Amino acid sequence: TQPCTLPSASNVLATDIAAGSLPTFATITPQIGNDMHGPGTTKQGDNWLSTYLPMMIAGPNYQAGDTAIFIVWDEGTPYTQMPFIVTAPSVPAGTKSSVATNQVGVLWNTQKLLGVPHTLGCTSAGQNCAPGSTNDFSTSFNLP
């Protein structure tokens, strides 16, 4: 396999973080190799995250209190527990939530935090979602 390398700190993401010009909503996905899938490794994914997470936390958007960062893994089925990490200036250190969630639950809560209707997939009212898909975890993490 070919080694995966981290992008330079002069890339667009790093520039936007430093300038405080992050959009209201963004999904950031590492390129193949740094996303903990083949041909990369978990260590390469950790290296990617350890490069960008400190940049985001030190950036003007996060420091202004208008940024929440969700670190989400996408493996498994709707019934499989997965790692899910939330950090924001409003989240007290060491906070743990007892609210079950899954990938759809992250979407449901994101829609809520952005103030948009729950209309995507099974997040809409009356749809049959897997357990945890419509649980509100925002109060567990002190998110607005």
Residue frames as a rotation matrix with the C-alpha (Angstrom) as fourth column:
THR 1
0.578 0.816 0.000 0.00
0.816 -0.578 0.000 0.00
0.000 0.000 -1.000 0.00
GLN 2
-0.158 -0.586 0.795 1.07
0.496 -0.743 -0.449 3.56
0.854 0.324 0.408 -0.58
PRO 3
-0.588 -0.061 -0.807 1.64
0.786 -0.279 -0.551 5.77
-0.192 -0.958 0.212 2.45
CYS 4
0.446 0.771 0.455 -0.97
0.771 -0.589 0.241 8.45
0.454 0.244 -0.857 2.96
THR 5
-0.698 -0.712 -0.070 0.21
0.669 -0.616 -0.415 11.95
0.253 -0.337 0.907 3.66
LEU 6
0.091 0.680 -0.727 -1.42
0.760 -0.519 -0.390 14.83
-0.643 -0.517 -0.565 5.44
PRO 7
0.517 0.107 0.849 -2.29
0.705 -0.616 -0.351 17.84
0.486 0.780 -0.394 3.32
SER 8
-0.630 -0.773 0.079 -0.17
0.620 -0.561 -0.549 20.89
0.468 -0.297 0.832 3.94
ALA 9
-0.273 0.489 -0.828 -1.41
0.784 -0.385 -0.486 23.49
-0.557 -0.783 -0.278 6.38
SER 10
-0.798 -0.038 -0.601 -1.77
-0.220 -0.910 0.351 25.85
-0.560 0.412 0.718 3.41
ASN 11
-0.796 0.538 0.277 -4.83
0.563 0.489 0.667 24.05
0.223 0.687 -0.692 2.04
VAL 12
-0.414 0.709 0.571 -8.28
-0.096 -0.657 0.747 25.59
0.905 0.254 0.340 1.76
LEU 13
0.525 0.630 -0.573 -9.62
0.493 0.323 0.808 24.04
0.694 -0.706 -0.141 4.98
ALA 14
-0.078 -0.639 -0.765 -6.68
0.993 -0.122 0.001 25.30
-0.094 -0.759 0.644 7.03
THR 15
-0.868 -0.226 0.441 -7.02
0.339 -0.921 0.195 28.74
0.362 0.319 0.876 5.41
ASP 16
-0.039 0.950 0.311 -10.76
-0.030 -0.312 0.949 28.94
0.999 0.028 0.041 6.20
ILE 17
0.471 0.150 -0.869 -10.17
0.798 0.348 0.493 27.79
0.376 -0.926 0.044 9.78
ALA 18
-0.453 -0.773 -0.444 -7.47
0.882 -0.462 -0.097 30.42
-0.130 -0.436 0.891 10.35
ALA 19
-0.871 0.129 0.474 -9.57
0.105 -0.894 0.435 33.17
0.480 0.429 0.765 8.73
GLY 20
-0.750 0.660 -0.051 -12.67
0.032 -0.041 -0.999 32.35
-0.661 -0.751 0.010 10.78
SER 21
-0.419 0.580 -0.698 -14.61
-0.891 -0.409 0.195 31.86
-0.173 0.704 0.689 7.57
LEU 22
-0.969 0.160 0.188 -16.07
0.167 0.986 0.025 28.42
-0.181 0.055 -0.982 8.19
PRO 23
-0.557 0.829 0.055 -19.59
-0.255 -0.233 0.938 28.02
0.791 0.508 0.341 6.82
THR 24
-0.015 0.671 0.742 -22.64
-0.989 -0.120 0.089 27.58
0.149 -0.732 0.665 9.04
PHE 25
0.682 0.216 0.699 -22.55
-0.358 0.932 0.062 23.86
-0.637 -0.292 0.713 8.30
ALA 26
0.115 -0.673 -0.730 -19.74
-0.953 0.133 -0.273 21.75
0.281 0.727 -0.626 6.93
THR 27
0.934 -0.011 0.356 -18.98
-0.088 0.961 0.260 18.08
-0.345 -0.275 0.897 6.63
ILE 28
0.222 -0.936 -0.272 -15.27
-0.973 -0.196 -0.121 17.39
0.060 0.292 -0.955 6.58
THR 29
0.942 0.067 0.330 -14.19
-0.085 0.996 0.041 13.94
-0.326 -0.066 0.943 5.51
PRO 30
0.012 -0.998 -0.067 -10.53
-0.526 -0.063 0.848 12.95
-0.850 0.025 -0.526 5.28
GLN 31
0.211 -0.005 -0.978 -9.39
-0.953 0.223 -0.206 11.61
0.219 0.975 0.043 1.94
ILE 32
0.944 0.122 -0.306 -9.02
-0.105 0.992 0.072 7.86
0.313 -0.036 0.949 1.49
GLY 33
0.071 -0.938 -0.339 -6.10
0.452 0.333 -0.827 6.67
0.889 -0.094 0.448 3.54
ASN 34
-0.893 -0.311 0.324 -6.64
-0.111 -0.546 -0.830 9.22
0.435 -0.777 0.454 6.30
ASP 35
-0.112 0.955 0.274 -10.23
-0.859 -0.231 0.456 8.07
0.499 -0.184 0.847 6.89
MET 36
-0.362 -0.184 0.914 -9.26
-0.778 0.600 -0.187 4.86
-0.513 -0.779 -0.361 8.72
HIS 37
0.816 0.503 0.284 -10.32
-0.220 0.724 -0.654 2.73
-0.535 0.471 0.702 5.75
GLY 38
0.124 -0.780 0.613 -7.96
0.675 0.519 0.524 0.89
-0.727 0.348 0.591 3.42
PRO 39
0.402 -0.763 -0.506 -5.35
0.381 0.642 -0.665 1.57
0.833 0.074 0.549 2.27
GLY 40
-0.115 -0.453 0.884 -4.86
-0.555 -0.709 -0.435 3.72
0.824 -0.541 -0.170 5.37
THR 41
-0.440 -0.103 -0.892 -4.66
0.602 0.704 -0.378 2.75
0.667 -0.703 -0.248 9.01
THR 42
0.656 0.645 -0.392 -6.23
0.703 -0.335 0.627 3.92
0.273 -0.687 -0.673 12.25
LYS 43
0.006 -0.752 -0.660 -2.91
0.771 -0.417 0.481 5.61
-0.637 -0.511 0.577 13.06
GLN 44
-0.806 -0.282 0.521 -3.10
0.575 -0.584 0.573 7.62
0.143 0.761 0.633 9.84
GLY 45
0.131 0.931 0.340 -6.65
0.556 -0.353 0.753 8.66
0.821 0.091 -0.564 10.71
ASP 46
0.605 0.001 -0.796 -5.51
0.770 -0.257 0.584 9.67
-0.204 -0.966 -0.157 14.18
ASN 47
-0.492 -0.856 -0.157 -2.69
0.741 -0.507 0.440 11.70
-0.456 0.100 0.884 12.63
TRP 48
-0.524 0.384 0.760 -5.16
0.534 -0.547 0.645 13.50
0.663 0.744 0.082 10.33
LEU 49
0.556 0.826 -0.096 -7.47
0.555 -0.282 0.783 14.28
0.619 -0.488 -0.615 13.23
SER 50
0.399 -0.463 -0.791 -4.61
0.801 -0.244 0.547 15.41
-0.446 -0.852 0.274 15.46
THR 51
-0.737 -0.591 0.327 -3.61
0.675 -0.621 0.399 17.88
-0.033 0.515 0.857 12.73
TYR 52
-0.537 0.570 0.623 -7.04
0.250 -0.598 0.762 19.42
0.806 0.564 0.178 12.07
LEU 53
0.399 0.755 -0.521 -8.86
0.749 0.059 0.659 19.21
0.528 -0.653 -0.542 15.41
PRO 54
-0.085 -0.451 -0.889 -6.40
0.856 -0.490 0.167 21.50
-0.511 -0.746 0.427 17.25
MET 55
-0.928 -0.212 0.306 -6.59
0.356 -0.744 0.566 23.95
0.107 0.634 0.766 14.31
MET 56
-0.187 0.947 0.262 -10.39
0.380 -0.176 0.908 24.03
0.906 0.269 -0.327 14.51
ILE 57
0.439 0.350 -0.827 -10.43
0.883 -0.001 0.469 24.43
0.164 -0.937 -0.310 18.30
ALA 58
-0.347 -0.665 -0.662 -7.88
0.714 -0.645 0.273 27.27
-0.608 -0.377 0.698 18.14
GLY 59
-0.677 0.057 0.734 -9.70
0.646 -0.432 0.629 28.94
0.353 0.900 0.256 15.23
PRO 60
-0.953 0.264 0.149 -11.80
-0.296 -0.917 -0.268 32.10
0.066 -0.300 0.952 15.53
ASN 61
-0.179 0.953 -0.244 -15.12
-0.496 0.127 0.859 30.35
0.850 0.274 0.450 14.79
TYR 62
0.100 0.165 -0.981 -14.73
0.583 0.790 0.192 27.86
0.807 -0.591 -0.018 17.62
GLN 63
-0.752 -0.488 -0.443 -13.31
0.641 -0.385 -0.665 30.45
0.154 -0.783 0.602 20.00
ALA 64
-0.802 0.526 0.285 -16.32
-0.475 -0.849 0.231 32.70
0.364 0.050 0.930 19.29
GLY 65
-0.707 0.512 0.488 -18.57
-0.258 0.456 -0.852 29.90
-0.658 -0.729 -0.190 20.52
ASP 66
0.183 0.850 -0.493 -20.40
-0.842 -0.123 -0.525 29.35
-0.507 0.512 0.694 17.25
THR 67
-0.074 -0.275 -0.959 -18.95
-0.781 0.614 -0.116 25.96
0.620 0.740 -0.260 16.33
ALA 68
0.421 0.128 0.898 -19.74
-0.642 0.742 0.195 22.44
-0.641 -0.659 0.394 17.46
ILE 69
-0.328 -0.595 -0.734 -17.58
-0.906 0.418 0.066 19.62
0.267 0.687 -0.676 16.18
PHE 70
0.666 0.507 0.547 -19.05
-0.584 0.811 -0.041 16.14
-0.464 -0.292 0.836 15.83
ILE 71
-0.508 -0.782 -0.360 -16.55
-0.861 0.459 0.220 13.35
-0.007 0.422 -0.907 15.25
VAL 72
0.422 0.830 0.365 -18.55
-0.712 0.552 -0.433 10.47
-0.561 -0.077 0.824 13.85
TRP 73
-0.816 -0.548 0.184 -17.65
-0.336 0.710 0.619 7.02
-0.470 0.443 -0.763 12.61
ASP 74
-0.098 0.814 -0.572 -19.86
-0.987 -0.151 -0.046 5.59
-0.124 0.561 0.819 9.89
GLU 75
-0.781 -0.270 -0.563 -19.47
-0.403 0.907 0.125 1.87
0.477 0.324 -0.817 10.35
GLY 76
-0.911 0.388 0.138 -22.00
0.141 0.609 -0.781 -0.70
-0.387 -0.692 -0.609 11.39
THR 77
-0.451 0.862 0.231 -25.74
0.651 0.141 0.746 -0.87
0.611 0.487 -0.624 11.14
PRO 78
-0.045 0.509 0.860 -28.39
-0.316 -0.824 0.471 1.38
0.948 -0.250 0.198 12.69
TYR 79
0.898 0.439 -0.034 -28.34
-0.133 0.344 0.930 -0.93
0.420 -0.830 0.367 15.73
THR 80
0.309 -0.877 -0.368 -24.56
0.838 0.434 -0.330 -0.94
0.449 -0.206 0.869 16.18
GLN 81
0.833 -0.126 -0.539 -22.97
0.267 -0.761 0.591 1.38
-0.485 -0.636 -0.600 18.73
MET 82
0.388 -0.728 0.566 -20.31
0.743 -0.117 -0.659 3.61
0.546 0.676 0.495 17.24
PRO 83
-0.407 -0.571 -0.713 -17.85
0.850 -0.522 -0.067 6.13
-0.334 -0.633 0.698 18.63
PHE 84
0.332 0.520 0.787 -19.32
0.664 -0.722 0.196 9.62
0.670 0.457 -0.585 18.66
ILE 85
-0.352 -0.561 -0.749 -17.49
0.905 -0.410 -0.117 12.63
-0.241 -0.719 0.652 20.08
VAL 86
0.591 0.534 0.606 -18.88
0.617 -0.782 0.088 16.15
0.521 0.322 -0.791 20.50
THR 87
-0.337 -0.638 -0.693 -16.79
0.889 -0.458 -0.011 19.18
-0.310 -0.619 0.721 21.34
ALA 88
0.244 0.368 0.897 -17.89
0.520 -0.831 0.200 22.80
0.819 0.417 -0.394 21.55
PRO 89
-0.680 -0.519 0.519 -17.05
-0.103 -0.632 -0.768 25.69
0.726 -0.575 0.376 23.86
SER 90
-0.032 0.780 0.625 -20.39
-0.902 -0.292 0.318 25.10
0.431 -0.554 0.713 25.61
VAL 91
0.643 0.254 -0.723 -19.69
-0.069 0.959 0.275 21.40
0.763 -0.126 0.634 26.33
PRO 92
0.615 -0.433 0.659 -18.30
-0.776 -0.182 0.604 20.88
-0.142 -0.883 -0.448 29.83
ALA 93
-0.334 -0.844 -0.419 -15.13
-0.840 0.469 -0.275 18.76
0.428 0.260 -0.866 29.88
GLY 94
-0.966 -0.178 0.187 -15.78
-0.243 0.872 -0.424 15.08
-0.087 -0.455 -0.886 30.40
THR 95
-0.136 0.991 0.000 -19.46
-0.870 -0.120 -0.479 15.24
-0.475 -0.065 0.878 29.42
LYS 96
-0.999 -0.004 0.053 -20.97
0.020 0.895 0.446 11.87
-0.049 0.446 -0.894 28.59
SER 97
-0.340 0.933 -0.119 -24.45
-0.936 -0.324 0.137 11.38
0.089 0.158 0.983 27.25
SER 98
-0.690 0.216 0.690 -26.74
-0.091 0.921 -0.380 8.52
-0.718 -0.325 -0.616 28.10
VAL 99
0.373 0.835 -0.405 -28.87
-0.532 -0.165 -0.830 9.38
-0.760 0.525 0.383 25.06
ALA 100
-0.096 -0.358 0.929 -28.56
0.501 0.789 0.356 6.67
-0.860 0.499 0.103 22.41
THR 101
0.417 0.221 -0.881 -27.85
-0.607 -0.654 -0.452 7.87
-0.676 0.724 -0.139 18.89
ASN 102
0.155 -0.395 0.906 -26.80
0.671 0.715 0.197 6.55
-0.725 0.577 0.375 15.51
GLN 103
-0.792 -0.523 0.315 -25.92
0.574 -0.461 0.677 8.06
-0.209 0.717 0.665 12.11
VAL 104
-0.170 0.817 0.552 -29.52
0.642 -0.333 0.691 9.15
0.748 0.471 -0.468 11.51
GLY 105
0.589 0.360 -0.723 -29.62
0.806 -0.327 0.493 10.62
-0.059 -0.874 -0.483 15.02
VAL 106
-0.422 -0.787 -0.450 -26.65
0.621 -0.613 0.489 12.82
-0.661 -0.073 0.747 14.17
LEU 107
-0.777 0.226 0.588 -28.57
0.462 -0.430 0.776 14.05
0.428 0.874 0.229 11.11
TRP 108
0.267 0.956 -0.120 -31.74
0.770 -0.137 0.623 14.62
0.579 -0.258 -0.773 13.20
ASN 109
0.411 -0.174 -0.895 -29.83
0.761 -0.475 0.441 16.65
-0.502 -0.862 -0.063 15.81
THR 110
-0.726 -0.686 0.049 -27.92
0.573 -0.564 0.595 18.60
-0.380 0.460 0.802 13.14
GLN 111
-0.391 0.683 0.617 -31.22
0.572 -0.345 0.745 19.60
0.721 0.644 -0.256 11.53
LYS 112
0.578 0.621 -0.530 -32.52
0.788 -0.257 0.559 20.68
0.211 -0.741 -0.638 14.96
LEU 113
0.020 -0.674 -0.739 -29.40
0.718 -0.504 0.480 22.74
-0.696 -0.540 0.474 15.75
LEU 114
-0.895 -0.360 0.262 -29.57
0.431 -0.546 0.719 24.44
-0.116 0.756 0.644 12.34
GLY 115
-0.466 0.796 -0.386 -33.27
-0.213 -0.524 -0.824 25.17
-0.859 -0.302 0.414 12.78
VAL 116
-0.622 0.262 -0.738 -34.31
-0.759 0.028 0.650 23.30
0.191 0.965 0.181 9.65
PRO 117
0.410 0.883 0.229 -37.30
-0.909 0.417 0.018 20.94
-0.080 -0.216 0.973 9.39
HIS 118
-0.469 -0.449 0.760 -36.80
-0.411 0.873 0.263 17.23
-0.782 -0.189 -0.594 9.95
THR 119
0.556 0.720 -0.415 -37.55
-0.663 0.083 -0.744 16.20
-0.501 0.689 0.524 6.39
LEU 120
-0.096 -0.682 -0.725 -34.61
-0.938 0.305 -0.162 14.03
0.332 0.665 -0.669 5.35
GLY 121
-0.650 -0.211 -0.730 -35.04
-0.178 0.976 -0.124 10.27
0.739 0.049 -0.672 5.27
CYS 122
0.015 0.688 -0.726 -36.57
0.653 0.543 0.528 8.77
0.757 -0.482 -0.441 8.37
THR 123
-0.875 -0.299 -0.381 -35.95
0.484 -0.550 -0.680 11.93
-0.006 -0.779 0.627 10.40
SER 124
-0.663 0.695 0.278 -39.33
-0.461 -0.672 0.580 13.22
0.590 0.256 0.766 9.26
ALA 125
-0.474 0.538 0.696 -42.29
-0.805 0.054 -0.591 12.78
-0.356 -0.841 0.408 11.60
GLY 126
0.501 0.829 0.250 -44.02
-0.710 0.559 -0.429 9.43
-0.496 0.037 0.868 11.58
GLN 127
0.339 -0.433 -0.835 -41.22
-0.696 0.482 -0.533 7.55
0.633 0.762 -0.138 9.79
ASN 128
0.999 -0.029 -0.019 -39.94
0.035 0.807 0.589 4.22
-0.002 -0.590 0.808 11.04
CYS 129
0.330 -0.937 0.113 -36.40
-0.679 -0.319 -0.661 4.87
0.656 0.142 -0.742 12.25
ALA 130
0.029 -0.446 -0.895 -34.00
0.465 0.798 -0.383 2.64
0.885 -0.405 0.230 14.11
PRO 131
0.788 0.226 -0.572 -33.84
0.614 -0.225 0.757 3.24
0.043 -0.948 -0.316 17.88
GLY 132
0.010 -0.795 -0.607 -31.76
0.679 -0.440 0.587 6.34
-0.734 -0.418 0.535 18.64
SER 133
-0.395 -0.204 0.896 -32.51
0.904 -0.261 0.340 8.03
0.164 0.944 0.287 15.33
THR 134
0.094 0.493 0.865 -34.64
0.277 -0.847 0.453 10.81
0.956 0.197 -0.216 16.75
ASN 135
0.500 -0.017 -0.866 -33.23
0.866 -0.003 0.500 11.14
-0.011 -1.000 0.013 20.28
ASP 136
0.769 -0.180 0.613 -32.28
-0.033 -0.969 -0.243 14.71
0.639 0.167 -0.751 21.17
PHE 137
0.354 -0.721 -0.596 -28.72
0.922 0.375 0.094 14.70
0.155 -0.583 0.798 22.48
SER 138
0.027 -0.384 0.923 -28.24
0.326 -0.869 -0.372 18.49
0.945 0.310 0.102 22.21
THR 139
0.693 0.252 0.675 -29.18
-0.482 -0.535 0.694 19.13
0.536 -0.807 -0.249 25.85
SER 140
0.884 -0.430 -0.184 -26.77
0.458 0.712 0.533 16.41
-0.098 -0.555 0.826 27.04
PHE 141
-0.053 -0.966 0.254 -23.94
0.995 -0.074 -0.073 18.38
0.090 0.249 0.964 25.46
ASN 142
0.076 0.154 -0.985 -25.30
0.524 -0.847 -0.092 21.84
-0.848 -0.509 -0.145 26.36
LEU 143
-0.832 -0.285 0.477 -25.71
0.550 -0.303 0.778 22.74
-0.077 0.909 0.409 22.68
PRO 144
-0.745 0.557 -0.368 -28.09
-0.420 -0.819 -0.390 25.59
-0.519 -0.136 0.844 21.78
